[in-house]
Amino acid sequence: MTKADIVSDIVEETGLERVEALKAVEAFMTTIKSSLAKGQNVYLRGFGSFIVKERAEKTGRNISKNTAIIIPAHNIPSFKPAKTFVEDVKSNVKVN
């Protein structure tokens, strides 16, 4: 499913104009991105949590040069689905 598919589904369900639905989806995504960039987690009850995970500094390898490199500590966005979200997906997904 793409962003365009999501917008189409919102238009069908709500009767909003396509442009307005697109603005709403864009605003939602922008709000989540900016919150995570500020280090604030986003909690959506019944859906899940968008959280910032901290990765510790670690040693990696540059395979082409066969040297060790230091990968600095950094933050990475993550999504943790709600328990009801997981249960709904488990019980309704059909494998092709």
Kinemage of the C-alpha trace (Angstrom):
@kinemage 1
@onewidth
@group {chain A} dominant
@subgroup {mainchain}
@vectorlist {calphas} color= white
{ca met a 1} P 0.000 0.000 0.000
{ca thr a 2} L 1.315 3.421 -0.938
{ca lys a 3} L 0.557 6.911 0.329
{ca ala a 4} L -1.753 7.406 -2.661
{ca asp a 5} L -3.672 4.247 -1.663
{ca ile a 6} L -4.029 5.549 1.888
{ca val a 7} L -5.331 8.887 0.601
{ca ser a 8} L -7.826 7.069 -1.666
{ca asp a 9} L -9.097 4.976 1.262
{ca ile a 10} L -9.513 8.103 3.411
{ca val a 11} L -11.444 9.810 0.607
{ca glu a 12} L -13.759 6.800 0.300
{ca glu a 13} L -14.351 6.464 4.048
{ca thr a 14} L -14.774 10.130 4.950
{ca gly a 15} L -16.011 11.812 1.787
{ca leu a 16} L -13.264 14.437 2.038
{ca glu a 17} L -11.835 15.986 -1.085
{ca arg a 18} L -8.695 14.222 -2.332
{ca val a 19} L -6.556 17.352 -1.808
{ca glu a 20} L -7.734 17.718 1.792
{ca ala a 21} L -7.088 14.048 2.558
{ca leu a 22} L -3.595 14.350 1.076
{ca lys a 23} L -2.918 17.430 3.229
{ca ala a 24} L -4.080 15.534 6.322
{ca val a 25} L -1.824 12.535 5.576
{ca glu a 26} L 1.157 14.822 4.862
{ca ala a 27} L 0.521 16.799 8.068
{ca phe a 28} L 0.304 13.565 10.080
{ca met a 29} L 3.616 12.297 8.713
{ca thr a 30} L 5.326 15.678 9.174
{ca thr a 31} L 4.124 15.896 12.774
{ca ile a 32} L 5.467 12.442 13.600
{ca lys a 33} L 8.822 13.151 11.912
{ca ser a 34} L 9.271 16.490 13.686
{ca ser a 35} L 8.309 15.001 17.066
{ca leu a 36} L 10.835 12.191 16.670
{ca ala a 37} L 13.497 14.671 15.496
{ca lys a 38} L 12.964 16.563 18.783
{ca gly a 39} L 13.383 13.312 20.723
{ca gln a 40} L 9.681 13.079 21.608
{ca asn a 41} L 7.993 9.708 21.235
{ca val a 42} L 4.518 9.495 19.664
{ca tyr a 43} L 1.948 7.184 21.286
{ca leu a 44} L -1.233 6.245 19.402
{ca arg a 45} L -3.459 4.137 21.634
{ca gly a 46} L -4.652 0.970 19.896
{ca phe a 47} L -2.218 1.488 16.997
{ca gly a 48} L 1.317 1.687 18.323
{ca ser a 49} L 4.220 3.908 19.292
{ca phe a 50} L 6.756 5.722 17.170
{ca ile a 51} L 9.849 5.860 19.373
{ca val a 52} L 13.453 7.009 19.182
{ca lys a 53} L 15.963 4.273 19.998
{ca glu a 54} L 19.523 5.071 21.004
{ca arg a 55} L 22.239 2.977 19.381
{ca ala a 56} L 25.524 2.734 21.268
{ca glu a 57} L 28.911 3.354 19.678
{ca lys a 58} L 30.334 0.183 18.175
{ca thr a 59} L 33.211 -1.118 16.106
{ca gly a 60} L 32.540 -2.183 12.537
{ca arg a 61} L 34.667 -3.316 9.612
{ca asn a 62} L 35.355 -1.771 6.251
{ca ile a 63} L 35.501 -4.990 4.248
{ca ser a 64} L 37.119 -3.490 1.138
{ca lys a 65} L 40.057 -2.039 3.110
{ca asn a 66} L 40.010 -4.670 5.879
{ca thr a 67} L 40.147 -2.013 8.601
{ca ala a 68} L 38.201 -1.429 11.773
{ca ile a 69} L 36.011 1.673 11.939
{ca ile a 70} L 34.124 3.250 14.812
{ca ile a 71} L 30.407 3.686 14.212
{ca pro a 72} L 29.359 6.589 16.457
{ca ala a 73} L 26.384 6.463 18.811
{ca his a 74} L 23.202 7.616 17.085
{ca asn a 75} L 19.436 7.703 17.371
{ca ile a 76} L 17.129 5.794 15.066
{ca pro a 77} L 13.317 5.921 14.666
{ca ser a 78} L 11.368 2.770 15.421
{ca phe a 79} L 7.745 1.626 15.473
{ca lys a 80} L 6.334 -0.653 18.146
{ca pro a 81} L 2.812 -1.881 17.331
{ca ala a 82} L 0.144 -2.048 20.039
{ca lys a 83} L -0.895 -5.473 21.293
{ca thr a 84} L -4.351 -5.181 19.674
{ca phe a 85} L -2.703 -4.129 16.391
{ca val a 86} L -0.519 -7.255 16.417
{ca glu a 87} L -3.450 -9.521 17.290
{ca asp a 88} L -5.586 -8.080 14.471
{ca val a 89} L -2.813 -8.583 11.937
{ca lys a 90} L -2.058 -12.122 13.116
{ca ser a 91} L -5.671 -13.208 12.898
{ca asn a 92} L -6.509 -11.544 9.557
{ca val a 93} L -3.431 -11.827 7.323
{ca lys a 94} L -3.764 -14.281 4.453
{ca val a 95} L -0.510 -15.540 2.954
{ca asn a 96} L -0.431 -15.741 -0.843
